[in-house]
Amino acid sequence: MREVEVAGHPVLLVRDHLQFSALGSRCTHAGAPLSKGYLGQGRIRCPWHGACFSLKTGDIEEYPTLDCLTSFKVSHRVKPMSKRNPINSQTALLLGAGPAALTCAEILRQEGFTGRIVMVTRENHLPYDKTKLSKALGAKATDIYLRSQSFLDAHSIEVWMEKEVSVLNAAPTISQAILLSPLSSWPRFSPRRLQCPGANLQNVCVLLTPEDSSRILRLATGKRVAIVGASFIGMEVAASLVGKAACIEVIERAECPYQAALGCQVGQVAMKVSSPGMEPEGFLEREEGGARGQRFMQTSAPSVFAAGDVASFPVALLGGKNIDICHWQIAQAHGRVAALNMLQRQERLHTVPFFWTKLQAKSIRYAGCGIGYTETVLKGDLIKSSAWDGIVTAVASLNFDPMVAMVAEILYSGKIITKDEAE
């Protein structure tokens, strides 16, 4: 495959055996060059964040993204959606306005649902890209909206803003209800906050909303900053503040950044490329809990589905062990499966977790699930694989695209990579 220019526009030409495709050359999620991606069986995977598109139609086959890939003659394409039918009394109530809820709403319309769709959020915003809050501190909320009000209106997707759910009653008049994005609408779920003297001072912040992001940037500019937590969000905030804050200190109780998610080897490499002011020191842990789901994303209540950060689910790479993975791509995959099963499609969740982050000018990719890994394979400072009983379940890389995208496709296909092969 290669990128060419047609009538002044970049186009990706792909040859898959004897089939040829002409598609948009940039991933619709963040603009990654798909010519550097990985060509799988009938689809292409983005090298940056792992989104997949069908070579035949350009349709989304793996997240994170909302828009299908353009074809040669189409500048922008959203899969056709059904119209709202006032006679249809069914209602899909989506608690939250995050990636799971928005994806669920769009999939419902794309798959022919003509009932009412209502998203509920306690924020005063339309669905927006939360990954930008830490990667681009101070971004204007409207600049990171995923869909405009006109788009939502055109497809009869209601968004109730500044509303909070206190009781969930799956009454007969509500045929589907889905529990999503707990921080957006569901008061039972709130961020874990510091429990120490001074935690309530005015200049102590959490990062949840665009307003939080702007406030952190305003308070941190020219000042000494302490960031509690050295995983994805904490390190992204630290990187965003380089050159703006006078001094940055990152506090982490583990030995190195990213240790829980990526292991100490990747964390040690990250410490080498971070700026001199970032020193890991102390404490933070994620609160456990959430709605227990299954591969159909259905809860114990027949009409209630769980998706996004609130849901735990069985991970095939770990032999079906039920865990929760709080990440953007997973939330979108959850939303799609929940929507299909609200429509009685009996669709199972089949996805490979794909994470990404950036530290200064270095990109870190991670695919799979390495929780409980027993062995590690490290190749220089670039590639690290996690193995569980001799079988590779995850891979991480630093500035080594499209290695992680390639491994993600292999894991998605169900093929086994042994530790010996990784070495």
PyMOL commands that set and color helices and strands:
alter all, ss='L'
color gray80, all
select helices_A, chain A and resi 34-36+99-110+131-135+141-144+149-154+182-185+210-220+232-241+259-262+264-273+308-310+316-318+328-342+403-412+419-422
alter helices_A, ss='H'
color red, helices_A
select strands_A, chain A and resi 2-6+9-16+19-24+38-39+43-45+52-54+60-62+91-95+116-120+157-160+176-179+224-228+247-251+291-292+304-306+311-315+321-323+354-359+362-368+375-379+383-388+391-398
alter strands_A, ss='S'
color yellow, strands_A
deselect
rebuild
show_as cartoon
